[in-house]
């Protein structure tokens, strides 16, 4: 991820920003303003970026063409505790509001559980009835897919 910010000094005087995100295959995933072969900075209309040390704060997020600035975070999945002798708590996160689907597979690839219409920020408890072994949880949102391996230990 690359974020470029220009603080022009006085409030409302051509402060600019650009955001570029690449996926793990080093392909463009998101650009705030893609022009030809690169992300080009946009003027924040009526806004003011204040840069203090290593932090930046955008006090106003209106872009010159009246689009709202968006902060992007990739889809992610965490499982805690892992390994576990009892159950797992899955934490789903994404800044995208599209529904998330989930599948749980055993080590042979059989689907043990499938759910749809899950939301970012949601937590899911599972594994209480699972036998000791290795399981794969796969979540999908749009064209993004994430997996995590769960290890269920004997008591």
KEVEXSE-239413 format. One record per atom (N, C-alpha, C, CB): z, y, x; residue in one letter. Coordinates in pm, whole numbers, plus 50000, padded with zeros to 5 digits. Last residue first. Glycine has a CB too. Example, Ala and Ser with C-alpha at 12.3 -4.5 7.8 and 13.67 -1.06 7.14 Angstrom:
BEGIN
507084977551285S507144989451367S507875000351290S505724994051408S507804943151319A507804955051230A507804967051320A509054955351131A
This chain:
BEGIN
524204669449180X525574675149172X526404671349290X526284670549046X521054674349355X522004666049279X523384672749280X522094651649338X519034704349314X519804694849396X520684686249307X520664702449501X515924717049268X517114712849193X517784701849273X516754707749047X514074743049368X514644730649419X515934727849344X514884731249573X511024758849287X512444756949255X512884743449311X512704757649101X508704781549406X509124767449409X510624766949383X508774760749547X506664803949230X507864801849307X508234787049296X509024811149258X503764824749200X504434811749190X505694811949273X503504800349235X501614846749017X502664844749116X503294831049091X503744856049111X498624863948953X499394851648938X500404850849050X498474839148938X496634887748783X497644885048884X498404872248851X498624896948896X494974895048578X494384886848685X495364884048799X493164893748741X497434893948334X496064898248363X495474889148469X496024913048410X499854876048470X499704888348393X498334894048429X500864898748424X501694846348504X500394852948509X500424865148419X499254843248468X503714824048695X503574834448595X502224841148613X504734844948604X505004792248754X503834800848770X503834811248659X502504792548769X507184772148928X507074781648817X505904790848849X508414789848794X507614738849016X506854751149044X506814759448916X505394747749094X510194718249153X509454723349038X508724736149080X510404726048916X511714689549285X511004702049314X510154705549192X510114700749443X514984675849200X513614675149246X513044688949270X512764667749146X517164662748954X516984667649090X515534665749135X517954660549186X516004671148620X516514661548717X516384667648856X515744648048709X516874696948392X515954691448491X516694681648583X515304702748574X518474710148215X518214696048186X517294689548288X517624694448049X518554736048326X519804729048291X519584714048276X520384734648162X516224750148368X516594739948465X517844732248433X516744746148594X516504785948304X515924772648285X516454763048389X514394773248292X516464818048171X517294807448227X516614794248200X518734807548166X514924848248246X514804835448176X515684825348247X513314830548171X514644883048188X515204872048265X515164859448179X516664875248312X512294910248199X512944899448127X513514889248225X511944892648031X510784927848336X512204930948323X512984919948254X512374943748249X507894923048139X508464927248267X509914931348244X507634938948331X507934896647893X507844910747932X508424912948071X508574919547832X505854871347741X507054875547812X506834889847861X507384866047930X503784858147602X504314870947553X505674874547613X504444870547403X504614823047642X503704834447644X504434846747591X502424831647559X505444793247821X505824804447734X504804815647749X507264809647768X506004759247879X505024770147877X505514780747779X503594764947838X507134731748069X507464742847980X506364753247991X508854749148016X505994711748217X507254709048149X507594719648045X508384708148251X502954698648307X503594710648254X504844706548176X502614718648163X502514680148608X502674680148462X503404692748418X503444667648415X502494678648883X501564687948818X501624687948666X500194684748859X504384664649015X503114657648992X502094666448921X503354644948911X506604681149016X505904679149143X504574671949126X506794671449238X506224700448710X506964691748800X506104689148923X507364678348729X505914735148618X505304722248652X506294713748730X504004724248733X505934759748379X506774752748474X506174738848492X508274751948426X504384790948313X504324776348307X505254770848413X502854771148326X504064821248132X504784813248231X504544798548206X506284816448228X502614854048094X502744840048053X503394832248167X501364833948014X503194886947985X503244877448096X503364863448038X504454880648192X501414915247848X502264903447837X502114894147958X501934895747709X501414947748009X500714936447950X501634924247945X499424933148031X502514969248141X503144965148017X502454953347949X503204976647923X503254970748487X502234969548384X502894963948258X501054960348431X505134968448674X505074981548608X504014981548498X504764992548710X507234939748680X505904945448690X505944959148626X504824936348622X509174909848705X509044924448717X507584928348737X509894929748834X511514885548605X510124889948602X510084905048620X509424885748469X513644861748726X513534876148701X512084880148713X514424884348800X515304832748626X514044838648671X514034853348633X512834831348609X517904813448722X517614825648647X516354831748708X518844835748650X518524778548694X517914789648765X517764801448670X516534785548825X521274754548715X520114760948652X519614772448738X520464766148510X522594734348913X522754736048767X521494741548702X523934745348738X522214734449178X522634721549121X522714722248969X523994717149179X519514750649353X520614750749256X520954736549214X520264759349133X518074769549633X518234758049543X519474759349454X518324745249624X518534795649426X517494785849461X517674781949607X516054791749437X520074810849142X520044807149283X518944796849306X521424801549328X516934827649105X518284827649163X519184818349084X518874841849167X513704837849165X514524827149106X515844826649180X513794813349113X511304862649084X512414858249168X513184847649092X513354870249206X508144876749086X508974866349026X510034862449126X508134854048983X505954904449010X506794896349099X507704887149019X507634905349192X503124924949017X503854914648945X504694906749045X502874905348866X503384955749201X502784943049169X503724934449085X502404935749295X503494988449085X504164977649155X503554964649109X505704977849132X502515021849086X502125008049068X503004998849148X500665006149107X502775050348896X503315043449013X503085028648989X504835046849037X500475074548791X501095061748767X501595056148899X500125051948698X500045106448645X500175098748767X500915085848736X500915106848877X497855112248374X499225110548421X499235102248549X500105103948312X495225135948383X495655122048377X497085121548426X494735112748463X494225162048412X495165159148303X495455144348282X494625164748176X492965167148646X492115163248533X492945158448414X491135152248577X495125172748818X494225183448779X493345179848660X493355187248895X498035155948691X496925156748784X495945167148730X496235142748803X501465160148662X500175162148598X499105163748704X500195174348504X504175156448737X503195146048761X501885148048689X503755133248722X506555173548924X505665174048809X504535164448836X505145188448783X507985165749143X508705172349035X507855173748910X509185185949080X508165139049337X507155146549264X507855152549144X505935137549221X509595135549648X509885136449506X508765144449442X511275142949480X510085114549925X509235124249856X509575123949709X507725121249880X511835109050232X511675107150089X510795118050031X513035106950018X512495113650494X511585102550468X511385099950319X512105089950535X512795148050473X513025136450559X512005125650527X514455131050541X511375157750192X512625159850262X512915147450344X513795162850163X508975173850014X509155163450114X510385166850196X507895161950205X508065178949694X509055183449790X509285172049887X510385187949721X505335189449512X505905178449588X506865184449689X504795169849658X504825202849205X505295206149339X505895193549401X506325217649336X502265212648965X503395204949016X503785209149155X503065190249014X499955223048869X501215228748820X502435221448870X501225228748672X498265194548945X498145207248876X499495211748823X497135206148762X497755180749237X498735179849129X498785193449065X500145175249181X494595169449343X495525180749331X496465178149215X494765194149311X494085138649515X493915146949395X494965157949396X494025138549266X492335122649787X493525129249731X493155137849611X494215137949839X490415093449752X490425107749781X491635114049713X489095114549732X489835062549896X490665069949801X490725084449845X492085063849791X486395052749968X487795055550002X488505062449887X487865064150128X483705051149914X484285040649997X485745043050033X483485039250123X483315066349632X482385059949726X483045048549802X481825070149824X486485072249548X485195079149556X484395072649669X485385094749581X489255066149350X488285060049440X486955067549433X488075045049405X492175074549298X490945082449284X489905077349383X491235097549307X494135055349318X494385066449226X493125074749202X495505075249280X493335021249314X493155034149380X493405045049278X491735035349443X494004986849364X494194999049284X493955011249373X495624999449222X492904967149528X493504963349401X493634975449308X494864956949424X490624957749773X491144968849694X491654963749560X490064979549673X491754930849977X490744936649888X491394947649806X490114925749796X493384914550135X492924927450188X491744933150109X492534925850334X494564894350004X493274891150069X492624903650128X492324884549967X496704906349879X496984898449999X495714894150072X497794886149961X495324939049788X495984926249759X496154918449889X495164917949656X496144973849833X495294962349863X496044949649827X494854962250013X496185005949696X496884993149705X495864982249732X497704990149575X496645040349742X495715029149753X496545016449772X494715031149873X496985072949628X497635059849636X496545049249643X498585057349515X497475107149706X496535096049691X497305083049709X495355097049795X497975142249634X498455128749658X497295118949645X499595125049558X498815177049698X497885166149671X498545152749697X496635167649756X499305210949606X499895198649655X498985187149612X501355196649601X498285237049531X497415226449580X498115214749650X496435232249671X500755251949456X499705256349547X499005244449612X500295265549655X503015247549303X501755249849234X500615254049324X501955260149130X505395261649529X505125254149406X503775257949345X506235256549305X504405263549878X504875269849754X504525261449632X504285283749740X503355236950040X504385247250056X504905252349924X503845258750136X501695215550015X501085228250055X502095239550067X500015232149956X502015183950110X502855194450053X502315207750105X504375192550091X500305155450045X500185168150115X501015178450041X498695172750126X500485120550089X500975132250015X500805144550103X502465130349973X499465088150039X499235100150120X499625112050034X497725101050168X500295054950062X500525067049983X500345078850078X501955067149915X499215022150052X499165034650127X499355046150030X497825036050206X500004988350086X500005000050000X500005012250090X501225000049903X
